[in-house]
Amino acid sequence: MKKKLISLAVAGALAAPMVASAQGTNVTIFGSVQAEYATVNRDKQSSQALIGDDTGRSRWGLHVTENLGGGLKAKAHFEMGFNTGSGNLGTARERWVALANDSWGEIKFGRVQSPFKDFAGGMTIDPFAYTTLQAAGSGGTMTASANGLGSGANSFVNSAARYDSPKVEGFSFAGIVMPGDSNRLDPANFYSSTGTNSGSVANSGGEDGEWDFQVAGKYEAHVSGHNLGVFGGYSRDNISTRQRTNLGLNNNEHVWRGGAMWSFQNFKLSGQYERVSNAVGAATCTTAAALGNPVTGNGQPTDSRGQCASAMHLGGDGHLWFASGQYDWGNTSIVAQGGMSQANSTTNSLGAFSKREVSQFTVGLIHNLSKRSSLFGGYQRAMIDDKNIANPLRDANTYSVGMRHNF
């Protein structure tokens, strides 16, 4: 008995400092696990199907908040992604530290998401985000830049600072800036037509290409049971010395976005329009958004399951629009959405690229088993008019059914 009491006393003494250090600090373990059976059938190819999570929904992480007093909080966030259909140990997602205050907002430092992804449109208005039915990438109607400045799955911005304002009279805004020198952070920041660096011009920043930035704002209001929202933003990706030298590009990338949301009782409508000039990062997609490894300039991945239908031609112009309608019937949401993208013809040091148009529609269901678990499924048709002789994109039919659990 004495030994047990001594052991308990020692354990209590060791635990006391840990309990004290935890006062005022909250640590949350969070995550999501998803698996879907998805079939992608591209014209003139056999169907490609798998069970897994290629679009990067599955993740786990830690979120830490410490009250510093006077309304000031310190935060830390660590997040890893994984694929339920493989033995992949994980991929890096958000990783940042932050200071926040209810009166002036929050500023993060590290690897963050862009406002085009989680603040103003993008993934926030696509009910099928992070599934093979998503609008970004292979869906073809939302930019999914591999440099993180777009709204694609597993798309993040390295070496960045992000600010999110509090909501004042319905208005709020967010912005990021990337001051880092990618010549040091990522030495593969140049284009190579072959090898491991193929298509790597998508990296943001770069020597003499620092200070990429993105800003977005939105207004939300509730009027007689109607929920209304409008948003807009601007994104700039500066070309680097290597991109200028190796690709002959002379202009920085500009992306303008505008959109709106409306909901009333069980109905919800949303949509957005994006205009791209001098595509750099917008000439690629993340591997998760493209369902394969995209090749810069023609949007064609090496993986036969998918393709980057939302990519612009490198150094070229184009536009994309997306619209979604949703009706909630009990625990089930009925979704119908679609849109179109156009990559204008352009000529650069890599060659001449012809005009490409993509239109798609998606129909499906999302059924909530509980607040944390859901089932989903649907069909997507992509219709493509690609006049490029080398590796043209092809029409595709996509079928998916899956399950997701959040914790």
Beta strands, then each sheet from edge to edge (+ up, - down):
strand 1: 25-42
strand 2: 48-52
strand 3: 59-69
strand 4: 72-81
strand 5: 91-101
strand 6: 105-112
strand 7: 157-164
strand 8: 171-178
strand 9: 212-223
strand 10: 226-237
strand 11: 253-264
strand 12: 267-277
strand 13: 318-329
strand 14: 332-343
strand 15: 346-348
strand 16: 351-353
strand 17: 356-368
strand 18: 373-386
strand 19: 396-406
sheet 1: 2+ 1- 3+ 4- 5+ 6- 7+ 8- 9+ 10- 11+ 12- 13+ 14- 17+ 18- 19+
sheet 2: 15+ 16-
end
